[in-house]
């Protein structure tokens, strides 16, 4: 198909077709997820149907929790002629593992909060002294919190 045969979309039209914002398109273009758009003589960016398909892919990948860096890796594999589905499976498995860790941490946090709440009721009945708040001071020991996928400590 020649350039004359292709239909082009402005950034607003592309955003509407893909179900994303114009700002998202600019961001994804700046990060190299989209090839540089063709431009009109006036400098307006023009997008093809293929670009819109990529925008939809990025939107869907983000709804699955993939980061833009991960999406970029997948797109790079595809552009290099490889089938990226194996990599996608690895990424999804890693995200599932992280969600499982987060759920376990949240269950442990819930148990600690319930124990603190029980302690609050017992402490209130006993009328003990506290430096700040006996509910927290008398709570069970600190939580152990796993690291999140990005290496930061989860919130206790």
C-alpha positions as CSV (number, residue, x, y, z in Angstrom):
1,X,0.0,0.0,0.0
2,X,1.4,3.4,-0.9
3,X,1.3,6.4,1.4
4,X,-1.4,7.9,-0.9
5,X,-3.5,4.8,-0.3
6,X,-3.3,5.0,3.5
7,X,-5.7,6.8,5.7
8,X,-4.1,9.1,8.3
9,X,-5.5,10.2,11.6
10,X,-4.7,13.3,13.6
11,X,-3.6,12.8,17.2
12,X,-7.2,13.6,18.4
13,X,-8.7,11.1,16.0
14,X,-6.1,8.5,16.9
15,X,-6.8,9.0,20.6
16,X,-10.5,8.6,20.0
17,X,-10.0,5.5,17.8
18,X,-7.7,3.8,20.4
19,X,-9.6,4.9,23.5
20,X,-6.6,6.8,25.0
21,X,-5.8,10.4,25.7
22,X,-3.7,12.7,23.4
23,X,-1.3,13.0,26.4
24,X,-0.9,9.2,26.5
25,X,0.0,9.2,22.8
26,X,2.6,11.9,23.3
27,X,4.1,10.1,26.3
28,X,4.2,6.7,24.5
29,X,5.7,8.4,21.4
30,X,8.3,10.1,23.5
31,X,9.2,6.8,25.1
32,X,9.7,5.1,21.7
33,X,6.7,2.8,22.0
34,X,5.4,4.3,18.7
35,X,7.5,5.0,15.7
36,X,7.8,8.8,15.0
37,X,4.6,9.9,13.4
38,X,4.6,11.4,9.9
39,X,3.9,15.1,9.9
40,X,2.0,17.5,7.8
41,X,3.7,20.6,6.4
42,X,2.2,22.5,9.3
43,X,3.8,20.0,11.7
44,X,0.7,18.1,12.8
45,X,1.4,14.4,13.6
46,X,-0.4,11.8,11.4
47,X,-1.1,8.3,12.6
48,X,-1.9,5.2,10.6
49,X,-4.2,2.3,11.4
50,X,-1.2,0.3,12.4
51,X,-0.3,3.0,14.9
52,X,-3.8,2.9,16.3
53,X,-3.5,-0.9,16.7
54,X,-0.3,-0.4,18.7
55,X,-2.0,2.3,20.8
56,X,-4.8,-0.2,21.6
57,X,-2.2,-2.9,22.4
58,X,-0.4,-0.5,24.8
59,X,-3.7,0.4,26.5
60,X,-4.7,-3.2,26.9
61,X,-1.2,-4.2,28.2
62,X,-1.4,-1.4,30.8
63,X,-4.8,-2.7,32.0
64,X,-3.1,-6.0,32.6
65,X,-0.6,-4.2,34.9
66,X,2.4,-4.2,32.5
67,X,4.7,-1.3,32.8
68,X,5.6,0.9,29.8
69,X,9.2,-0.5,29.9
70,X,7.7,-4.1,29.7
71,X,5.4,-3.0,26.9
72,X,8.5,-1.5,25.1
73,X,10.3,-4.8,25.4
74,X,7.4,-6.7,23.9
75,X,7.0,-4.2,21.1
76,X,10.8,-4.4,20.4
77,X,10.6,-8.2,20.1
78,X,7.7,-7.9,17.7
79,X,9.4,-5.3,15.6
80,X,12.5,-7.4,15.4
81,X,10.4,-10.2,13.9
82,X,10.1,-12.4,17.0
83,X,6.9,-13.7,18.5
84,X,6.8,-12.0,21.9
85,X,4.1,-14.3,23.5
86,X,6.7,-16.2,25.5
87,X,8.0,-13.0,27.0
88,X,4.5,-11.9,27.7
89,X,3.8,-15.1,29.6
90,X,7.0,-14.6,31.7
91,X,5.9,-11.0,32.5
92,X,2.4,-12.1,33.4
93,X,3.7,-14.9,35.6
94,X,6.0,-12.4,37.4
95,X,3.0,-10.0,38.0
96,X,0.9,-12.9,39.3
97,X,3.7,-13.9,41.7
98,X,3.9,-10.3,42.9
99,X,0.2,-10.1,43.4
100,X,0.3,-13.3,45.4
101,X,3.0,-11.8,47.6
102,X,1.1,-8.6,48.1
103,X,-2.1,-10.6,49.0
104,X,-0.1,-12.6,51.6
105,X,1.3,-9.4,53.0
106,X,-2.2,-7.9,53.2
107,X,-3.6,-11.0,55.0
108,X,-0.8,-10.7,57.5
109,X,-1.5,-7.0,58.0
110,X,-5.2,-7.8,58.5
111,X,-4.3,-10.3,61.2
112,X,-2.0,-7.7,62.9
113,X,-4.8,-5.1,62.7
114,X,-7.3,-7.5,64.2
115,X,-4.9,-8.3,67.0
116,X,-4.3,-4.6,67.7
117,X,-8.0,-4.1,67.8
118,X,-8.5,-6.9,70.3
119,X,-5.6,-5.4,72.3
120,X,-7.3,-2.0,72.2
121,X,-10.4,-3.5,73.8
122,X,-8.5,-5.3,76.5
123,X,-6.3,-2.3,77.2
124,X,-9.2,0.0,77.5
125,X,-10.8,-2.3,80.1
126,X,-7.5,-2.6,82.0
127,X,-7.0,1.2,82.0
128,X,-3.1,1.0,81.6
129,X,-0.7,3.8,81.0
130,X,0.9,4.6,77.7
131,X,3.5,7.0,76.4
132,X,1.4,7.8,73.3
133,X,-1.3,5.3,72.7
134,X,-1.4,1.9,74.4
135,X,-3.3,0.4,71.5
136,X,-0.2,0.6,69.3
137,X,2.4,0.2,72.1
138,X,0.8,-3.1,73.2
139,X,0.3,-4.4,69.7
140,X,2.2,-7.6,68.6
141,X,5.6,-7.2,67.0
142,X,6.4,-5.6,63.7
143,X,5.2,-7.0,60.4
144,X,7.6,-8.6,58.0
145,X,6.9,-7.1,54.6
146,X,8.2,-8.5,51.4
147,X,9.7,-6.3,48.7
148,X,7.5,-5.2,45.8
149,X,8.3,-6.0,42.2
150,X,10.1,-2.6,41.9
151,X,12.3,-3.3,44.9
152,X,10.5,-1.0,47.4
153,X,9.3,-2.2,50.7
154,X,5.6,-2.8,50.9
155,X,3.7,-0.8,53.4
156,X,3.3,-2.5,56.8
